[in-house]
Amino acid sequence: MGNDLLIRAAKPEDISEVFDLIVELAVFEKAPDEVDLTADQLELDTFGERPIVEIIVAEENGAVLGAALFYEKYSTWKGRGVHLEDFVVKASERRRGIGSKLFEELMRIAKERNYARMDWQVLDWNESAIAFYKNYEAEISEEWLNGRFTREQLQRR
């Protein structure tokens, strides 16, 4: 990895490259048709009047090679925390340590903000990601199940 790699907060001009990474991740996760989000909505949710997500990016020579999207959450038992929603590095740039740099920057942010926890989800078949997290001595729970309503389900209620 060259010395030109920079981990930094995203800027509005990064949104199209971050959005491309989101689509790349959806393809990797075998769900390319699940992306309803648009780049415009992502920009609004990140930089609009009421931002609800933060993004850090890995940039090298002016190109965004990876990103981590996260937001503050709240635990009734622990208080404020952070949820890592998605974390992706371009397939062509993996195995260079870029993911570690992004993940460690988010850990630094969580520590700086004195968050009680940093949470994320990982697909049970994504063995390389599970191994990555375990290298950091992360707890990978098999106890909790995910619940969800889709937009369509909510509209029917």
N, C-alpha and C positions, 0 to 999 in steps of 0.2 A: 504494500500500500504506500502510495506516494505521500509526501508531506503536504500535498495540496488538498487532502480530504479535510472538509470542514463540517462539523456537526453544529447546526444552528436552528433557531426558530424559523419556521416557514414564513415566507412573505407572500402577498397576493399573487405575485408573478410566478410563484412555484406551483400554483394550484393545478394547472393542466398536466404537469409532470407527475404530481402526486396522484391525480385522478387516474392517469395511465397506470401507475403502480397498483392502485386499487383494482383496476380491471385485470391486471396481470395476476394479482393475488386470487381474484375470483376464478380465473381460469385454472390456476394451480390447485385451488380447492374444489375443482370440478363443479363449479356453480356459476359459469359465465353469464347465464341469463338472470341471475338473481340481483344484479346491480341495477337498482332503480334510481339511485343517486345520480345527479348531474354535477358537472364541474362547477356550474353556477351556484347550485345549492351548497356544495362543499365550501365554496368561497364565502357565501353568506353565513354559514354556520361557524366558520373559522374567524372571519374578519368583519362580520356585519355588526349591527347595532347591539345584538344580544348573542355574542359568541358562546358556543357550547362545547367546542372541541378545540384542542390545541394540537399543533403538528410540529415535530422537529424533523429536519431533513439532513441527509448526508449528501454533501455537494462536493464534486471534484471537477475542476476545470469548467465551471459554469453549468454543469449538468447535475440534476438530482438523481442520485443512484439508489436512494433508499429513504424511507420515511417511517415514522411512528406517530400514530394518531391516538390521542388520549384525552381523558376528561376527568374532572373531579367527581368523586362519588361520596356517599355517606353511609356509614355503618352505624346502626342504632347501638351497637355494643362498643365500637372502637372510635367513632367519629370520622373525621375527614380522611379520605384516601384518594388514590388515583386508579383509574381503570385503563389499561392499555387495550384499546379497541382493536387496532391492527398495527402490524409491524411487518414491513416488507422491504426486501432488497431486490433490485433487478436480477433476474436469473443469470444474466451474463456477468454479474459482478459479485456473485456469492463466493464464499470461501476466501474472502480477502480480509475478514475481520470487520467489515462495515456494520454488520448486524450487531456485533458486540459493542461497537462504539455507540450506536444508537441506543441500545438497551442500557448500557452503563450511564449514558446521559440522562435517560429517564429515571434511573435509580438515583442519580445525583439530584435531579429536580425534586423527586419525592422526599429525599432526605432533607434538602434545603427547606422545603415547605413543611417539614415535620409531619408528613402524612403517617397515619397509623398503619396503612397497608398499601401495597401495590398489587393489583389483581389483574388477571388476564385469563383467557380461555385458549385451549389448544385442542385441535382435533385429535381424537384418539388414534388415528392412523398415521399422524404426522410424526413419525419416529425421530426424524432429525431435529425437529423443533423441540420435542420432549427432551431429547438428549441435551440440546442447547440449554434449556432452562435448568435441567438437573445439574449441569456443569456449574451453575450459580447456586446450587444447593436449594433451589426453589421447591416448595411443596407442590406436588401435582395431585390434586384431590380426585378421587374416584367416587367420592361420597355424595357430592351435590349434583343434582340434575338441573338442566336448564329449562325454564318455562318461557313461553313466548306467545304473544298474539301478533298476527300480521295486521297491517293497515286495514285490509279487507275484513278481517275478523272484528276489529275494533269498530268499523263502520256499521257492522250488522248489529252491534250491541245497543 
